Amino acid sequence: MNTKKHLILFLVGFFGWLFFFLLGYPSNYFTEWSLAEKIMLSLITFFAVVPFLGCLVIIFLKGDYLQTALWFAFYASVPVFVFDYIAVGIVQGQGLFFLKSHWYITIAYLYVRIELPLVGLALRELINAQHNHRHGA
């Protein structure tokens, strides 16, 4: 992958983080939400936002869908963890305890690393199946 694609994936991860950070800012990064609301946020993110955004970005960037998805999973987890650590761990003084107090964010670091590669793999298989169908294989 070229530098431009890496930058795009990094920026998508950053702006995704910024969106959720600003969405949660009035409620102390969602800590004032009820348990049901936090679970709903996690479910919507897992079943709707990540697969939809993942498909759009991976298809837009073209190339090897699985490779792009693996890099996207990295940029949607590692830098996002760093942003959260700065915003909550350092600025709010929670240190790494934020991983427990903000569990609904912590699980996102994990599920994007599972879900995005699955999206990339599914897209690659879909393209291969279309190619094989067109060429009579």
GROMACS elastic network, one bead per residue, 0.5 to 0.9 nm:
[ bonds ]
;  ai    aj funct       b0    kb
    1     4     6  0.82431   500
    1     5     6  0.64017   500
    1     6     6  0.70937   500
    1    63     6  0.82850   500
    1    64     6  0.88211   500
    1    67     6  0.82082   500
    1    68     6  0.76566   500
    2     5     6  0.55712   500
    2     6     6  0.65886   500
    2     7     6  0.88850   500
    3     6     6  0.50707   500
    3     7     6  0.61401   500
    3     8     6  0.86193   500
    4     7     6  0.50807   500
    4     8     6  0.61881   500
    4     9     6  0.87014   500
    5     8     6  0.50065   500
    5     9     6  0.61930   500
    5    10     6  0.85371   500
    5    61     6  0.68891   500
    5    68     6  0.84931   500
    6     9     6  0.51744   500
    6    10     6  0.61258   500
    6    11     6  0.85850   500
    6    68     6  0.89144   500
    6    71     6  0.77058   500
    6    72     6  0.83950   500
    6    75     6  0.84917   500
    7    10     6  0.50267   500
    7    11     6  0.60654   500
    7    12     6  0.85415   500
    8    11     6  0.50950   500
    8    12     6  0.60939   500
    8    13     6  0.85564   500
    8    57     6  0.89201   500
    8    61     6  0.87637   500
    9    12     6  0.51038   500
    9    13     6  0.61766   500
    9    14     6  0.85601   500
    9    57     6  0.79945   500
    9    68     6  0.86860   500
    9    71     6  0.75970   500
    9    72     6  0.57441   500
    9    75     6  0.62793   500
    9    76     6  0.79865   500
   10    13     6  0.51144   500
   10    14     6  0.61118   500
   10    15     6  0.86532   500
   10    72     6  0.78010   500
   10    74     6  0.89654   500
   10    75     6  0.53685   500
   10    76     6  0.75590   500
   10    79     6  0.78403   500
   11    15     6  0.59767   500
   11    16     6  0.82494   500
   11    75     6  0.85854   500
   12    15     6  0.52520   500
   12    16     6  0.59080   500
   12    17     6  0.84533   500
   12    57     6  0.83553   500
   12    72     6  0.87438   500
   12    75     6  0.82977   500
   12    76     6  0.79509   500
   13    16     6  0.50812   500
   13    17     6  0.61198   500
   13    18     6  0.85612   500
   13    72     6  0.78546   500
   13    75     6  0.57552   500
   13    77     6  0.79141   500
   13    79     6  0.76182   500
   13    80     6  0.67943   500
   14    17     6  0.50775   500
   14    18     6  0.60718   500
   14    19     6  0.85816   500
   14    75     6  0.83071   500
   14    76     6  0.78490   500
   14    79     6  0.76282   500
   14    80     6  0.67851   500
   14    83     6  0.82265   500
   15    19     6  0.59731   500
   15    20     6  0.85890   500
   16    19     6  0.51610   500
   16    20     6  0.64333   500
   16    21     6  0.85587   500
   16    76     6  0.81821   500
   16    80     6  0.87714   500
   17    20     6  0.52884   500
   17    21     6  0.59559   500
   17    22     6  0.85420   500
   17    76     6  0.82793   500
   17    80     6  0.62406   500
   17    83     6  0.78103   500
   17    84     6  0.83526   500
   18    22     6  0.59891   500
   18    23     6  0.83268   500
   18    83     6  0.89832   500
   19    22     6  0.53178   500
   19    23     6  0.60314   500
   19    24     6  0.85737   500
   20    24     6  0.60083   500
   20    25     6  0.83226   500
   20    29     6  0.82467   500
   21    24     6  0.51780   500
   21    25     6  0.57939   500
   21    29     6  0.62707   500
   21    30     6  0.88078   500
   21    84     6  0.85555   500
   21    87     6  0.89982   500
   22    26     6  0.76498   500
   22    29     6  0.79512   500
   23    26     6  0.72184   500
   23    27     6  0.83999   500
   23    29     6  0.76769   500
   23    30     6  0.82767   500
   24    27     6  0.54751   500
   24    28     6  0.62889   500
   24    31     6  0.82493   500
   25    28     6  0.51278   500
   25    30     6  0.71651   500
   26    29     6  0.70826   500
   26    30     6  0.79217   500
   26    32     6  0.89116   500
   27    31     6  0.62078   500
   27    32     6  0.51540   500
   27    33     6  0.67939   500
   28    31     6  0.55190   500
   28    32     6  0.64210   500
   28    33     6  0.89083   500
   29    32     6  0.78510   500
   29    33     6  0.88883   500
   29    88     6  0.85211   500
   29   102     6  0.81981   500
   30    33     6  0.52848   500
   30    34     6  0.85849   500
   30    37     6  0.87900   500
   30    38     6  0.72439   500
   30   102     6  0.80506   500
   30   104     6  0.89479   500
   31    34     6  0.79715   500
   31    38     6  0.84580   500
   31   101     6  0.78220   500
   31   102     6  0.71134   500
   33    36     6  0.80275   500
   33    37     6  0.58951   500
   33    38     6  0.63780   500
   34    37     6  0.51729   500
   34    38     6  0.63476   500
   34    39     6  0.86838   500
   35    38     6  0.51266   500
   35    39     6  0.61832   500
   35    40     6  0.85417   500
   36    39     6  0.51207   500
   36    40     6  0.60700   500
   36    41     6  0.85860   500
   37    41     6  0.60765   500
   37    42     6  0.85800   500
   38    41     6  0.50452   500
   38    42     6  0.62265   500
   38    43     6  0.86370   500
   38   104     6  0.64528   500
   39    42     6  0.50633   500
   39    43     6  0.61301   500
   39    44     6  0.85894   500
   39   104     6  0.72819   500
   40    43     6  0.50602   500
   40    44     6  0.60504   500
   40    45     6  0.84141   500
   41    44     6  0.52559   500
   41    45     6  0.60637   500
   41    46     6  0.85043   500
   41   104     6  0.80853   500
   42    45     6  0.51267   500
   42    46     6  0.59885   500
   42    47     6  0.85095   500
   42   104     6  0.62115   500
   42   105     6  0.79661   500
   42   107     6  0.83460   500
   42   108     6  0.76864   500
   43    46     6  0.50303   500
   43    47     6  0.58646   500
   43    48     6  0.79022   500
   44    47     6  0.53854   500
   44    48     6  0.53415   500
   44    49     6  0.65195   500
   44    50     6  0.87146   500
   45    48     6  0.55753   500
   45    50     6  0.58499   500
   45    51     6  0.85262   500
   45   108     6  0.83247   500
   46    49     6  0.64256   500
   46    50     6  0.57437   500
   46    51     6  0.73350   500
   46   108     6  0.78570   500
   46   111     6  0.73794   500
   46   112     6  0.80586   500
   46   115     6  0.81142   500
   47    50     6  0.68637   500
   47    51     6  0.66190   500
   47    52     6  0.85209   500
   48    51     6  0.58109   500
   48    52     6  0.58981   500
   48    53     6  0.82825   500
   49    52     6  0.53388   500
   49    53     6  0.57946   500
   49    54     6  0.79798   500
   50    53     6  0.53503   500
   50    54     6  0.55572   500
   50    55     6  0.83283   500
   50   112     6  0.71304   500
   50   115     6  0.76251   500
   50   116     6  0.73883   500
   51    55     6  0.59709   500
   51    56     6  0.85610   500
   51   115     6  0.72451   500
   51   116     6  0.69795   500
   51   119     6  0.67156   500
   52    55     6  0.52883   500
   52    56     6  0.63031   500
   52    57     6  0.87063   500
   53    56     6  0.51337   500
   53    57     6  0.60878   500
   53    58     6  0.83937   500
   54    57     6  0.53414   500
   54    58     6  0.59051   500
   54    59     6  0.83388   500
   54    69     6  0.75686   500
   54    72     6  0.79461   500
   54   115     6  0.88481   500
   54   116     6  0.62646   500
   54   119     6  0.70266   500
   54   120     6  0.82004   500
   55    58     6  0.52403   500
   55    59     6  0.58795   500
   55    60     6  0.82663   500
   55    69     6  0.89329   500
   55   116     6  0.84492   500
   55   119     6  0.66765   500
   55   120     6  0.76463   500
   55   123     6  0.79552   500
   56    59     6  0.53809   500
   56    60     6  0.59557   500
   56    61     6  0.86244   500
   57    60     6  0.50364   500
   57    61     6  0.61548   500
   57    62     6  0.86659   500
   57    68     6  0.89606   500
   57    69     6  0.88901   500
   57    72     6  0.86993   500
   58    61     6  0.53263   500
   58    62     6  0.63575   500
   58    63     6  0.85546   500
   58    64     6  0.88598   500
   58    65     6  0.60883   500
   58    66     6  0.85708   500
   58    68     6  0.62165   500
   58    69     6  0.63719   500
   58    72     6  0.81292   500
   58   119     6  0.85995   500
   58   120     6  0.70749   500
   58   123     6  0.86510   500
   59    62     6  0.51631   500
   59    63     6  0.83218   500
   59    65     6  0.72417   500
   59   120     6  0.89112   500
   59   123     6  0.81699   500
   61    64     6  0.89815   500
   61    65     6  0.83587   500
   61    68     6  0.76948   500
   62    65     6  0.66245   500
   62    68     6  0.81413   500
   63    66     6  0.88492   500
   63    67     6  0.82564   500
   63    68     6  0.75109   500
   64    67     6  0.54029   500
   64    68     6  0.61903   500
   64    69     6  0.85702   500
   64   120     6  0.83618   500
   64   124     6  0.74192   500
   65    68     6  0.51266   500
   65    69     6  0.59920   500
   65    70     6  0.86004   500
   65   117     6  0.86790   500
   65   119     6  0.84260   500
   65   121     6  0.68882   500
   65   122     6  0.87450   500
   65   123     6  0.64788   500
   65   124     6  0.56941   500
   66    70     6  0.61466   500
   66    71     6  0.86731   500
   66   116     6  0.86731   500
   66   117     6  0.60932   500
   66   118     6  0.80693   500
   66   119     6  0.79002   500
   66   121     6  0.52291   500
   66   122     6  0.84615   500
   66   123     6  0.78685   500
   66   124     6  0.66040   500
   67    70     6  0.51522   500
   67    71     6  0.63770   500
   67    72     6  0.85589   500
   67   117     6  0.81480   500
   67   120     6  0.75600   500
   67   121     6  0.89735   500
   68    71     6  0.52110   500
   68    72     6  0.60157   500
   68    73     6  0.85663   500
   68   117     6  0.84638   500
   68   120     6  0.72347   500
   69    73     6  0.60296   500
   69    74     6  0.85828   500
   69   116     6  0.54420   500
   69   117     6  0.50163   500
   69   118     6  0.80796   500
   69   119     6  0.71609   500
   69   120     6  0.50320   500
   69   121     6  0.80934   500
   70    73     6  0.50899   500
   70    74     6  0.64309   500
   70    75     6  0.88593   500
   70   113     6  0.75806   500
   70   116     6  0.69101   500
   70   117     6  0.53826   500
   70   120     6  0.77437   500
   71    74     6  0.50119   500
   71    75     6  0.62780   500
   71    76     6  0.85174   500
   71   117     6  0.88047   500
   72    75     6  0.50596   500
   72    76     6  0.58979   500
   72    77     6  0.84943   500
   72   112     6  0.86205   500
   72   113     6  0.85862   500
   72   116     6  0.71231   500
   72   117     6  0.83914   500
   73    76     6  0.50930   500
   73    77     6  0.62057   500
   73    78     6  0.84735   500
   73   109     6  0.86897   500
   73   111     6  0.89627   500
   73   112     6  0.55703   500
   73   114     6  0.78469   500
   73   115     6  0.81085   500
   73   116     6  0.57198   500
   73   117     6  0.69857   500
   74    77     6  0.53419   500
   74    78     6  0.57659   500
   74    79     6  0.78209   500
   74   112     6  0.83797   500
   74   113     6  0.69458   500
   75    78     6  0.58814   500
   75    79     6  0.58200   500
   75    80     6  0.72352   500
   76    79     6  0.67746   500
   76    80     6  0.59695   500
   76    81     6  0.85779   500
   76   108     6  0.88576   500
   76   109     6  0.73469   500
   76   112     6  0.67787   500
   76   113     6  0.80799   500
   77    80     6  0.50957   500
   77    81     6  0.59296   500
   77    82     6  0.86724   500
   77   108     6  0.75477   500
   77   110     6  0.74350   500
   77   112     6  0.68797   500
   77   113     6  0.72048   500
   78    81     6  0.51448   500
   78    82     6  0.64540   500
   78    83     6  0.88234   500
   78   109     6  0.74243   500
   79    83     6  0.61954   500
   79    84     6  0.86007   500
   80    83     6  0.50031   500
   80    84     6  0.61440   500
   80    85     6  0.84395   500
   80   109     6  0.77922   500
   81    84     6  0.50809   500
   81    85     6  0.59699   500
   81    86     6  0.85742   500
   81   105     6  0.89497   500
   81   106     6  0.81282   500
   81   109     6  0.71040   500
   82    86     6  0.61580   500
   82    87     6  0.85657   500
   83    86     6  0.52040   500
   83    87     6  0.61151   500
   83    88     6  0.84096   500
   84    87     6  0.50270   500
   84    88     6  0.56078   500
   84    89     6  0.69354   500
   84    90     6  0.88869   500
   84    98     6  0.84813   500
   84   105     6  0.87984   500
   85    88     6  0.54026   500
   85    90     6  0.62378   500
   85    91     6  0.83860   500
   85    94     6  0.86497   500
   85    95     6  0.71635   500
   85    96     6  0.71846   500
   85    98     6  0.76777   500
   85    99     6  0.87688   500
   86    89     6  0.55888   500
   86    91     6  0.61119   500
   86    92     6  0.84835   500
   86    95     6  0.88690   500
   87    90     6  0.61708   500
   87    91     6  0.52099   500
   87    92     6  0.66851   500
   87    93     6  0.89456   500
   88    91     6  0.56193   500
   88    93     6  0.67080   500
   88    94     6  0.62161   500
   88    95     6  0.74211   500
   88    96     6  0.88189   500
   88    98     6  0.66046   500
   89    92     6  0.58886   500
   89    93     6  0.53043   500
   89    96     6  0.58766   500
   89    97     6  0.73389   500
   89    98     6  0.60570   500
   89    99     6  0.87720   500
   90    94     6  0.65413   500
   90    95     6  0.59001   500
   90    96     6  0.88507   500
   91    94     6  0.80273   500
   91    95     6  0.89550   500
   92    95     6  0.81574   500
   94    97     6  0.55412   500
   94    98     6  0.56870   500
   94   101     6  0.88746   500
   95    98     6  0.63834   500
   95    99     6  0.86889   500
   96    99     6  0.57933   500
   96   100     6  0.80102   500
   97   100     6  0.55163   500
   97   101     6  0.63852   500
   97   102     6  0.84103   500
   98   102     6  0.53538   500
   98   103     6  0.76952   500
   98   106     6  0.84142   500
   99   102     6  0.54901   500
   99   103     6  0.57375   500
   99   104     6  0.88069   500
   99   105     6  0.76453   500
   99   106     6  0.55327   500
   99   107     6  0.88843   500
  100   104     6  0.87487   500
  100   106     6  0.75338   500
  101   104     6  0.85077   500
  102   105     6  0.55447   500
  102   106     6  0.63991   500
  103   107     6  0.61675   500
  103   108     6  0.86733   500
  104   107     6  0.56369   500
  104   108     6  0.68791   500
  105   108     6  0.52010   500
  105   109     6  0.70396   500
  106   109     6  0.54959   500
  106   110     6  0.71909   500
  107   110     6  0.52069   500
  107   111     6  0.62469   500
  107   112     6  0.87061   500
  108   111     6  0.51369   500
  108   112     6  0.60089   500
  108   113     6  0.84857   500
  109   112     6  0.59586   500
  109   113     6  0.68522   500
  110   113     6  0.53630   500
  110   114     6  0.67623   500
  110   115     6  0.88113   500
  111   114     6  0.50233   500
  111   115     6  0.57299   500
  111   116     6  0.81730   500
  112   116     6  0.54967   500
  112   117     6  0.81290   500
  113   116     6  0.60973   500
  113   117     6  0.67913   500
  113   118     6  0.89890   500
  114   117     6  0.59817   500
  114   118     6  0.65506   500
  115   118     6  0.51384   500
  115   119     6  0.62857   500
  115   120     6  0.87855   500
  116   120     6  0.62357   500
  116   121     6  0.85598   500
  117   121     6  0.60008   500
  117   122     6  0.84699   500
  118   122     6  0.60243   500
  118   123     6  0.85123   500
  119   122     6  0.51154   500
  119   123     6  0.61463   500
  119   124     6  0.85745   500
  120   123     6  0.51162   500
  120   124     6  0.61116   500
  120   125     6  0.85823   500
  121   124     6  0.50635   500
  121   125     6  0.61259   500
  121   126     6  0.85150   500
  122   125     6  0.51121   500
  122   126     6  0.60511   500
  122   127     6  0.86314   500
  123   127     6  0.61881   500
  123   128     6  0.85645   500
  124   127     6  0.52032   500
  124   128     6  0.61577   500
  124   129     6  0.85872   500
  125   129     6  0.60244   500
  125   130     6  0.85512   500
  126   129     6  0.50962   500
  126   130     6  0.61999   500
  126   131     6  0.85706   500
  127   130     6  0.51037   500
  127   131     6  0.60923   500
  127   132     6  0.85725   500
  128   131     6  0.50123   500
  128   132     6  0.60647   500
  128   133     6  0.84963   500
  129   132     6  0.50923   500
  129   133     6  0.60395   500
  129   134     6  0.86126   500
  130   133     6  0.50490   500
  130   134     6  0.61819   500
  130   135     6  0.86337   500
  131   134     6  0.52446   500
  131   135     6  0.62735   500
  131   136     6  0.85935   500
  131   137     6  0.84502   500
  132   135     6  0.51802   500
  132   136     6  0.59567   500
  133   136     6  0.51904   500
  133   137     6  0.60845   500
  134   137     6  0.78058   500
